[in-house]
Amino acid sequence: MNRERYIKLFFLMLFMASVVLAPFSQASAQERLMYDDVEEALWPYMTVTDDGVFFDKDKAIADGMSEEQLLIGETVNRLNDAYGQGEMSLQLSIPIWGNWCGPGHGGGFPQDLLDQGCMQHDGCYAEKGYFSCECDEALIAHIDRHFSEMKFFEKLVALGVKFFFTVMICR
């Protein structure tokens, strides 16, 4: 092939790659936007007290919050209910997601990336004690690292988990 053909072939391949990869970069940008904006969207409906973190679902519904945002807020409430009752709730098995997410809820093979992070979080709590800041920070980092690889509903629950462990007081 002559030089002109190589140049044409190069630009053709570059064009094809941009057509194939464009939807992925757009999806990734949309995911990033959703991820970055969720905390800002949820804060007006959150109350943080010594008793925990509470999402005001009724106010959010009245204000027209999306179903996805409501699911994230409900995840925060479920986590607060599960962890907020002191030692009593820690003895109960309260599933939040998959095989491992939720206090006292663990066993089997993790079903997805969020579940894998919850399994590691449970192991960390077993080693360092419940509400260890180091464990909570590791779970948040796991969610950050794997967020783009998660499925849609897994992401919504992951955002609720991340929000809860970001604002919950650890030790």
N, C-alpha and C positions, 0 to 999 in steps of 0.2 A: 504494500500500500504506500501511496505517496503521502507526503506531509499534509496536504489538504484533506485527504480522506480521514487521517487520524484526528485532525482538528474537528471535522464534522462528526465523527464517531464520538469524540469526547463530549461535545456539546449535546449530542443526542442522548448519551448516557446521563449527563448531568441533568437534562430536562426530565428524563424518565425517573431519575432518583428523586427529583423535587416533587413530581406528581405523586409518586408512591409515598414519600415521607411527609408531605404536607398535612394530611389528616392527623398524623401522629403528633406533629409539633403543635397543631391547633388544639388537639385534645389535651396535650400536656399543659399548654397555656391556660386553657379553661379550668383544668384541675387545680393549677397553681392559684388562679383567681379564687376559686371556691375555697381552697384551703386557707388562703390569706385573709379572706373576708369573713369567714365564719365567726371568728371571735368578736369582731366588730358588730356583726349582726345579732349575736346572742346576748351581748352584755346588757342591753336595755331590759332584758327579761330575766336577768340573773340577780339573785340576792345571795351574798356570802355572809354567813354568820358563824358564831362559834359552833353551831349545830350542824353546819355543812353548807352545801351549795344547792340552791334551789332555782329551778327554771319555772317561770310563771307561764304555764301553757295556755291558760284562759286568755291572758292579755295578748300573747303571741297570736292566738287564733283570731281574736278580735281585731288585731292589727293586720291580718292577712298574711301572716308568715307562711312560707311554702311548706308542703308536706315533708320535704327533705330536711328543712331547718327544724321543724317540729320533732322529727325523729332524732336529730342530734340532741335537742333539748331534753327529750324524754329519756335518752340514754344517760344524760347527766343526772336526771332525777332517779333513775333506776340504780345508778352507781351510788348516789347519795343514800338512797334507802338501804342499799346493801351494806355499805361501809359505815353509814351514819348511826347505826344502832349500837355501837360499842361492841363489846366482846360477844354479846348474844348473837348478832347477825353473822359474826365471823365463824360461828359454829354451824350455821346453816349453809346449805348449798343453794346459792342464788345465781342462776345462769343469766348472763348478759349477752354472750355471743359465743358460738362454737362450743368446744369441749373444755376451754380453760378460762374464759373471761367471766369473772364474777367470783366473789369470795366463797371459798369452800367448794367451788365448782371446778374440778380439774380431774382429768384422766383421759387416757386414750391418745391417739395421734392428733396433733393440731390440724384443724380443717383448712386453714388458710394462713396468710401472713399475720393478720391481727391476732388470731388464735395462738400462733407461734410466739408472738410478743407477750401475750397474756401468760402463756406457759412459763416463759423466762421470768416474767414479773413474779409469778407465784413462787418459782424456785428462789428468786432473790429475797422475797419476803420470808420464806422458810429459813433462809440463811441469816438475814440481817434484821428480821422482825417486821411486823406490819407497819405500814405507813413510813417506811424508810425512804428518805428523800432520794438517795442514790438509786433505789429500785424504780421509783416513780420517774426519775429523770431518764433512766435507761429505757423504760417503756415509751416515753415521749420521743426519745431519739429513734427507737425502733420504728415507730409510726412515721416519723419524718423521713427516715431512710427508705421505707418501703411503700409510702403512700401512693406513688405513681403506679405501682404494680398491683394495687388492690382493686377488687371489683367494686362496682358502684355502691351497693348497700354496705359492704364491708367498710368502705371509705366513710360513709355517713356515721356508722357506729364508732369507727376509729376517731373521727373528729370529736364525738361526744366523750370518748374515753380520754383523749388528749386534753380537752377542755377541762374535764373534771380533775384530772391529776395535775394540771397546771395551776388551778386555783385552790385545790384542797391543801390544807396545811399538813405538811409531812414532818417527820422528825429525824 
